[in-house]
Amino acid sequence: MLSQETLEAYRRMTPGQRLKITVEMIRENTPYLLRGSPEVVARRFERLRQENDARNVNMLTAIARTKTKP
């Protein structure tokens, strides 16, 4: 979890600044994602897909809750 200080710093950034950090993180971490046997890499990406799907479900559920309230 990010500290309150870090969250505030991110909130003060422009979308371009946040995008730059994101792209840098992707570049730095891609070699590690692709390291290992094809089976290991496939499992790693499957886990990422599962985590992303779970986040999407949580967001959509929260959005649906706000739309059903009067």
Biopython code that builds the backbone (N, CA, C, O; Angstrom):
import numpy as np
from Bio.PDB.StructureBuilder import StructureBuilder

atoms = [
    (1, "MET", "N", (0.844, -1.178, 0.000)),
    (1, "MET", "CA", (0.000, 0.000, 0.000)),
    (1, "MET", "C", (0.890, 1.241, 0.000)),
    (1, "MET", "O", (1.933, 1.275, 0.654)),
    (2, "LEU", "N", (0.468, 2.240, -0.730)),
    (2, "LEU", "CA", (1.236, 3.482, -0.816)),
    (2, "LEU", "C", (0.947, 4.371, 0.389)),
    (2, "LEU", "O", (-0.168, 4.394, 0.909)),
    (3, "SER", "N", (1.964, 5.097, 0.818)),
    (3, "SER", "CA", (1.777, 6.023, 1.935)),
    (3, "SER", "C", (0.896, 7.184, 1.486)),
    (3, "SER", "O", (0.754, 7.459, 0.294)),
    (4, "GLN", "N", (0.315, 7.850, 2.463)),
    (4, "GLN", "CA", (-0.532, 9.012, 2.171)),
    (4, "GLN", "C", (0.277, 10.094, 1.463)),
    (4, "GLN", "O", (-0.237, 10.791, 0.588)),
    (5, "GLU", "N", (1.540, 10.229, 1.846)),
    (5, "GLU", "CA", (2.445, 11.196, 1.226)),
    (5, "GLU", "C", (2.635, 10.911, -0.265)),
    (5, "GLU", "O", (2.568, 11.815, -1.098)),
    (6, "THR", "N", (2.873, 9.632, -0.584)),
    (6, "THR", "CA", (3.076, 9.229, -1.978)),
    (6, "THR", "C", (1.798, 9.438, -2.788)),
    (6, "THR", "O", (1.850, 9.923, -3.918)),
    (7, "LEU", "N", (0.658, 9.075, -2.212)),
    (7, "LEU", "CA", (-0.617, 9.277, -2.913)),
    (7, "LEU", "C", (-0.847, 10.755, -3.223)),
    (7, "LEU", "O", (-1.282, 11.099, -4.322)),
    (8, "GLU", "N", (-0.559, 11.619, -2.267)),
    (8, "GLU", "CA", (-0.719, 13.063, -2.490)),
    (8, "GLU", "C", (0.223, 13.560, -3.586)),
    (8, "GLU", "O", (-0.153, 14.404, -4.401)),
    (9, "ALA", "N", (1.444, 13.033, -3.600)),
    (9, "ALA", "CA", (2.394, 13.429, -4.648)),
    (9, "ALA", "C", (1.873, 13.017, -6.022)),
    (9, "ALA", "O", (1.978, 13.788, -6.976)),
    (10, "TYR", "N", (1.311, 11.810, -6.135)),
    (10, "TYR", "CA", (0.752, 11.352, -7.405)),
    (10, "TYR", "C", (-0.437, 12.213, -7.815)),
    (10, "TYR", "O", (-0.603, 12.516, -8.997)),
    (11, "ARG", "N", (-1.254, 12.605, -6.865)),
    (11, "ARG", "CA", (-2.426, 13.431, -7.182)),
    (11, "ARG", "C", (-2.025, 14.802, -7.719)),
    (11, "ARG", "O", (-2.746, 15.395, -8.521)),
    (12, "ARG", "N", (-0.879, 15.301, -7.276)),
    (12, "ARG", "CA", (-0.420, 16.620, -7.745)),
    (12, "ARG", "C", (0.210, 16.549, -9.136)),
    (12, "ARG", "O", (0.392, 17.581, -9.782)),
    (13, "MET", "N", (0.543, 15.358, -9.600)),
    (13, "MET", "CA", (1.171, 15.201, -10.921)),
    (13, "MET", "C", (0.164, 15.413, -12.038)),
    (13, "MET", "O", (-1.041, 15.233, -11.864)),
    (14, "THR", "N", (0.694, 15.800, -13.182)),
    (14, "THR", "CA", (-0.151, 15.889, -14.369)),
    (14, "THR", "C", (-0.341, 14.472, -14.919)),
    (14, "THR", "O", (0.435, 13.575, -14.591)),
    (15, "PRO", "N", (-1.356, 14.265, -15.743)),
    (15, "PRO", "CA", (-1.518, 12.941, -16.367)),
    (15, "PRO", "C", (-0.263, 12.524, -17.144)),
    (15, "PRO", "O", (0.093, 11.346, -17.159)),
    (16, "GLY", "N", (0.399, 13.477, -17.780)),
    (16, "GLY", "CA", (1.616, 13.166, -18.528)),
    (16, "GLY", "C", (2.735, 12.666, -17.629)),
    (16, "GLY", "O", (3.465, 11.744, -17.992)),
    (17, "GLN", "N", (2.868, 13.270, -16.466)),
    (17, "GLN", "CA", (3.893, 12.825, -15.519)),
    (17, "GLN", "C", (3.613, 11.415, -15.015)),
    (17, "GLN", "O", (4.522, 10.593, -14.902)),
    (18, "ARG", "N", (2.339, 11.141, -14.713)),
    (18, "ARG", "CA", (1.971, 9.790, -14.247)),
    (18, "ARG", "C", (2.184, 8.769, -15.354)),
    (18, "ARG", "O", (2.629, 7.651, -15.094)),
    (19, "LEU", "N", (1.868, 9.147, -16.583)),
    (19, "LEU", "CA", (2.082, 8.245, -17.712)),
    (19, "LEU", "C", (3.563, 7.942, -17.895)),
    (19, "LEU", "O", (3.937, 6.801, -18.166)),
    (20, "LYS", "N", (4.399, 8.953, -17.749)),
    (20, "LYS", "CA", (5.842, 8.754, -17.888)),
    (20, "LYS", "C", (6.347, 7.742, -16.861)),
    (20, "LYS", "O", (7.141, 6.865, -17.202)),
    (21, "ILE", "N", (5.902, 7.850, -15.618)),
    (21, "ILE", "CA", (6.300, 6.901, -14.573)),
    (21, "ILE", "C", (5.827, 5.493, -14.933)),
    (21, "ILE", "O", (6.563, 4.521, -14.768)),
    (22, "THR", "N", (4.597, 5.395, -15.425)),
    (22, "THR", "CA", (4.039, 4.099, -15.800)),
    (22, "THR", "C", (4.863, 3.449, -16.901)),
    (22, "THR", "O", (5.201, 2.269, -16.807)),
    (23, "VAL", "N", (5.189, 4.200, -17.937)),
    (23, "VAL", "CA", (5.961, 3.667, -19.061)),
    (23, "VAL", "C", (7.350, 3.236, -18.597)),
    (23, "VAL", "O", (7.853, 2.197, -19.023)),
    (24, "GLU", "N", (7.969, 4.029, -17.726)),
    (24, "GLU", "CA", (9.284, 3.659, -17.192)),
    (24, "GLU", "C", (9.216, 2.352, -16.412)),
    (24, "GLU", "O", (10.092, 1.497, -16.542)),
    (25, "MET", "N", (8.170, 2.202, -15.602)),
    (25, "MET", "CA", (8.018, 0.974, -14.819)),
    (25, "MET", "C", (7.821, -0.235, -15.730)),
    (25, "MET", "O", (8.365, -1.308, -15.472)),
    (26, "ILE", "N", (7.046, -0.057, -16.789)),
    (26, "ILE", "CA", (6.824, -1.154, -17.740)),
    (26, "ILE", "C", (8.145, -1.550, -18.386)),
    (26, "ILE", "O", (8.463, -2.736, -18.473)),
    (27, "ARG", "N", (8.914, -0.565, -18.837)),
    (27, "ARG", "CA", (10.211, -0.850, -19.473)),
    (27, "ARG", "C", (11.158, -1.580, -18.522)),
    (27, "ARG", "O", (11.839, -2.527, -18.915)),
    (28, "GLU", "N", (11.193, -1.134, -17.279)),
    (28, "GLU", "CA", (12.104, -1.740, -16.304)),
    (28, "GLU", "C", (11.699, -3.163, -15.936)),
    (28, "GLU", "O", (12.564, -4.003, -15.689)),
    (29, "ASN", "N", (10.412, -3.445, -15.895)),
    (29, "ASN", "CA", (9.937, -4.742, -15.407)),
    (29, "ASN", "C", (9.690, -5.781, -16.484)),
    (29, "ASN", "O", (9.597, -6.969, -16.173)),
    (30, "THR", "N", (9.580, -5.376, -17.729)),
    (30, "THR", "CA", (9.301, -6.330, -18.811)),
    (30, "THR", "C", (10.322, -7.461, -18.894)),
    (30, "THR", "O", (9.916, -8.612, -19.057)),
    (31, "PRO", "N", (11.616, -7.197, -18.791)),
    (31, "PRO", "CA", (12.570, -8.327, -18.860)),
    (31, "PRO", "C", (12.317, -9.386, -17.790)),
    (31, "PRO", "O", (12.501, -10.577, -18.039)),
    (32, "TYR", "N", (11.895, -8.957, -16.600)),
    (32, "TYR", "CA", (11.635, -9.906, -15.522)),
    (32, "TYR", "C", (10.356, -10.701, -15.773)),
    (32, "TYR", "O", (10.267, -11.872, -15.403)),
    (33, "LEU", "N", (9.372, -10.069, -16.398)),
    (33, "LEU", "CA", (8.129, -10.777, -16.732)),
    (33, "LEU", "C", (8.380, -11.878, -17.757)),
    (33, "LEU", "O", (7.725, -12.920, -17.733)),
    (34, "LEU", "N", (9.332, -11.640, -18.656)),
    (34, "LEU", "CA", (9.583, -12.576, -19.748)),
    (34, "LEU", "C", (10.666, -13.604, -19.425)),
    (34, "LEU", "O", (10.965, -14.465, -20.253)),
    (35, "ARG", "N", (11.251, -13.525, -18.241)),
    (35, "ARG", "CA", (12.321, -14.435, -17.856)),
    (35, "ARG", "C", (11.738, -15.779, -17.413)),
    (35, "ARG", "O", (10.751, -15.827, -16.678)),
    (36, "GLY", "N", (12.352, -16.850, -17.862)),
    (36, "GLY", "CA", (11.927, -18.187, -17.461)),
    (36, "GLY", "C", (11.412, -18.989, -18.638)),
    (36, "GLY", "O", (11.406, -18.525, -19.779)),
    (37, "SER", "N", (10.981, -20.205, -18.337)),
    (37, "SER", "CA", (10.463, -21.081, -19.391)),
    (37, "SER", "C", (9.130, -20.539, -19.904)),
    (37, "SER", "O", (8.483, -19.740, -19.226)),
    (38, "PRO", "N", (8.718, -20.969, -21.095)),
    (38, "PRO", "CA", (7.426, -20.509, -21.623)),
    (38, "PRO", "C", (6.260, -20.802, -20.667)),
    (38, "PRO", "O", (5.307, -20.027, -20.590)),
    (39, "GLU", "N", (6.341, -21.912, -19.948)),
    (39, "GLU", "CA", (5.268, -22.260, -19.012)),
    (39, "GLU", "C", (5.220, -21.273, -17.838)),
    (39, "GLU", "O", (4.144, -20.866, -17.399)),
    (40, "VAL", "N", (6.394, -20.901, -17.343)),
    (40, "VAL", "CA", (6.471, -19.950, -16.233)),
    (40, "VAL", "C", (5.945, -18.587, -16.672)),
    (40, "VAL", "O", (5.186, -17.944, -15.946)),
    (41, "VAL", "N", (6.347, -18.156, -17.848)),
    (41, "VAL", "CA", (5.902, -16.868, -18.378)),
    (41, "VAL", "C", (4.381, -16.879, -18.583)),
    (41, "VAL", "O", (3.701, -15.909, -18.248)),
    (42, "ALA", "N", (3.857, -17.970, -19.130)),
    (42, "ALA", "CA", (2.408, -18.085, -19.347)),
    (42, "ALA", "C", (1.657, -18.014, -18.019)),
    (42, "ALA", "O", (0.632, -17.340, -17.922)),
    (43, "ARG", "N", (2.164, -18.706, -16.997)),
    (43, "ARG", "CA", (1.522, -18.669, -15.670)),
    (43, "ARG", "C", (1.552, -17.258, -15.086)),
    (43, "ARG", "O", (0.583, -16.792, -14.488)),
    (44, "ARG", "N", (2.685, -16.597, -15.276)),
    (44, "ARG", "CA", (2.837, -15.229, -14.765)),
    (44, "ARG", "C", (1.791, -14.302, -15.399)),
    (44, "ARG", "O", (1.131, -13.531, -14.703)),
    (45, "PHE", "N", (1.650, -14.387, -16.723)),
    (45, "PHE", "CA", (0.685, -13.522, -17.412)),
    (45, "PHE", "C", (-0.754, -13.914, -17.101)),
    (45, "PHE", "O", (-1.632, -13.052, -17.049)),
    (46, "GLU", "N", (-1.004, -15.191, -16.898)),
    (46, "GLU", "CA", (-2.352, -15.625, -16.502)),
    (46, "GLU", "C", (-2.706, -15.029, -15.146)),
    (46, "GLU", "O", (-3.831, -14.576, -14.942)),
    (47, "ARG", "N", (-1.757, -15.028, -14.225)),
    (47, "ARG", "CA", (-1.990, -14.441, -12.895)),
    (47, "ARG", "C", (-2.258, -12.940, -13.015)),
    (47, "ARG", "O", (-3.133, -12.415, -12.327)),
    (48, "LEU", "N", (-1.525, -12.253, -13.868)),
    (48, "LEU", "CA", (-1.775, -10.827, -14.091)),
    (48, "LEU", "C", (-3.178, -10.588, -14.642)),
    (48, "LEU", "O", (-3.864, -9.653, -14.229)),
    (49, "ARG", "N", (-3.602, -11.449, -15.585)),
    (49, "ARG", "CA", (-4.965, -11.331, -16.137)),
    (49, "ARG", "C", (-6.010, -11.547, -15.055)),
    (49, "ARG", "O", (-7.007, -10.827, -14.999)),
    (50, "GLN", "N", (-5.787, -12.542, -14.189)),
    (50, "GLN", "CA", (-6.744, -12.818, -13.104)),
    (50, "GLN", "C", (-6.853, -11.625, -12.157)),
    (50, "GLN", "O", (-7.952, -11.233, -11.766)),
    (51, "GLU", "N", (-5.717, -11.058, -11.796)),
    (51, "GLU", "CA", (-5.725, -9.901, -10.905)),
    (51, "GLU", "C", (-6.427, -8.710, -11.556)),
    (51, "GLU", "O", (-7.178, -7.992, -10.895)),
    (52, "ASN", "N", (-6.184, -8.503, -12.838)),
    (52, "ASN", "CA", (-6.835, -7.409, -13.557)),
    (52, "ASN", "C", (-8.340, -7.632, -13.637)),
    (52, "ASN", "O", (-9.118, -6.702, -13.426)),
    (53, "ASP", "N", (-8.749, -8.851, -13.938)),
    (53, "ASP", "CA", (-10.175, -9.167, -13.993)),
    (53, "ASP", "C", (-10.853, -8.920, -12.646)),
    (53, "ASP", "O", (-11.960, -8.385, -12.592)),
    (54, "ALA", "N", (-10.181, -9.312, -11.557)),
    (54, "ALA", "CA", (-10.741, -9.106, -10.223)),
    (54, "ALA", "C", (-10.892, -7.611, -9.928)),
    (54, "ALA", "O", (-11.905, -7.191, -9.368)),
    (55, "ARG", "N", (-9.887, -6.803, -10.303)),
    (55, "ARG", "CA", (-9.988, -5.347, -10.108)),
    (55, "ARG", "C", (-11.150, -4.779, -10.910)),
    (55, "ARG", "O", (-11.896, -3.936, -10.413)),
    (56, "ASN", "N", (-11.306, -5.237, -12.148)),
    (56, "ASN", "CA", (-12.396, -4.734, -12.989)),
    (56, "ASN", "C", (-13.756, -5.077, -12.387)),
    (56, "ASN", "O", (-14.662, -4.243, -12.380)),
    (57, "VAL", "N", (-13.901, -6.295, -11.885)),
    (57, "VAL", "CA", (-15.165, -6.695, -11.254)),
    (57, "VAL", "C", (-15.451, -5.797, -10.063)),
    (57, "VAL", "O", (-16.576, -5.330, -9.888)),
    (58, "ASN", "N", (-14.430, -5.553, -9.241)),
    (58, "ASN", "CA", (-14.626, -4.688, -8.072)),
    (58, "ASN", "C", (-15.038, -3.280, -8.473)),
    (58, "ASN", "O", (-15.925, -2.698, -7.849)),
    (59, "MET", "N", (-14.412, -2.724, -9.500)),
    (59, "MET", "CA", (-14.766, -1.374, -9.950)),
    (59, "MET", "C", (-16.184, -1.338, -10.508)),
    (59, "MET", "O", (-16.954, -0.430, -10.196)),
    (60, "LEU", "N", (-16.526, -2.321, -11.329)),
    (60, "LEU", "CA", (-17.865, -2.339, -11.911)),
    (60, "LEU", "C", (-18.938, -2.539, -10.849)),
    (60, "LEU", "O", (-20.024, -1.966, -10.942)),
    (61, "THR", "N", (-18.637, -3.345, -9.848)),
    (61, "THR", "CA", (-19.581, -3.552, -8.747)),
    (61, "THR", "C", (-19.799, -2.248, -7.987)),
    (61, "THR", "O", (-20.933, -1.902, -7.657)),
    (62, "ALA", "N", (-18.721, -1.528, -7.710)),
    (62, "ALA", "CA", (-18.831, -0.248, -7.007)),
    (62, "ALA", "C", (-19.611, 0.764, -7.845)),
    (62, "ALA", "O", (-20.431, 1.506, -7.304)),
    (63, "ILE", "N", (-19.369, 0.806, -9.146)),
    (63, "ILE", "CA", (-20.099, 1.718, -10.019)),
    (63, "ILE", "C", (-21.574, 1.368, -10.041)),
    (63, "ILE", "O", (-22.425, 2.256, -9.979)),
    (64, "ALA", "N", (-21.887, 0.073, -10.128)),
    (64, "ALA", "CA", (-23.282, -0.369, -10.153)),
    (64, "ALA", "C", (-23.977, 0.020, -8.853)),
    (64, "ALA", "O", (-25.141, 0.421, -8.871)),
    (65, "ARG", "N", (-23.276, -0.095, -7.723)),
    (65, "ARG", "CA", (-23.862, 0.279, -6.427)),
    (65, "ARG", "C", (-24.221, 1.753, -6.399)),
    (65, "ARG", "O", (-25.262, 2.124, -5.857)),
    (66, "THR", "N", (-23.375, 2.599, -6.975)),
    (66, "THR", "CA", (-23.663, 4.038, -6.936)),
    (66, "THR", "C", (-24.834, 4.398, -7.838)),
    (66, "THR", "O", (-25.542, 5.372, -7.581)),
    (67, "LYS", "N", (-25.040, 3.619, -8.891)),
    (67, "LYS", "CA", (-26.138, 3.913, -9.820)),
    (67, "LYS", "C", (-27.482, 3.434, -9.287)),
    (67, "LYS", "O", (-28.522, 3.929, -9.721)),
    (68, "THR", "N", (-27.485, 2.480, -8.351)),
    (68, "THR", "CA", (-28.758, 1.958, -7.824)),
    (68, "THR", "C", (-29.238, 2.757, -6.612)),
    (68, "THR", "O", (-30.391, 2.621, -6.203)),
    (69, "LYS", "N", (-28.361, 3.597, -6.029)),
    (69, "LYS", "CA", (-28.761, 4.407, -4.888)),
    (69, "LYS", "C", (-29.531, 5.629, -5.378)),
    (69, "LYS", "O", (-29.175, 6.226, -6.394)),
    (70, "PRO", "N", (-30.593, 6.002, -4.648)),
    (70, "PRO", "CA", (-31.402, 7.164, -5.065)),
    (70, "PRO", "C", (-30.688, 8.474, -4.930)),
    (70, "PRO", "O", (-31.253, 9.522, -5.245)),
]
sb = StructureBuilder()
sb.init_structure("model")
sb.init_model(0)
sb.init_chain("A")
sb.init_seg("    ")
for serial, (resi, resn, name, xyz) in enumerate(atoms, 1):
    if name == "N":
        sb.init_residue(resn, " ", resi, " ")
    sb.init_atom(name, np.array(xyz, "f"), 0.0, 1.0, " ", f" {name:<3s}", serial, name[0])
structure = sb.get_structure()
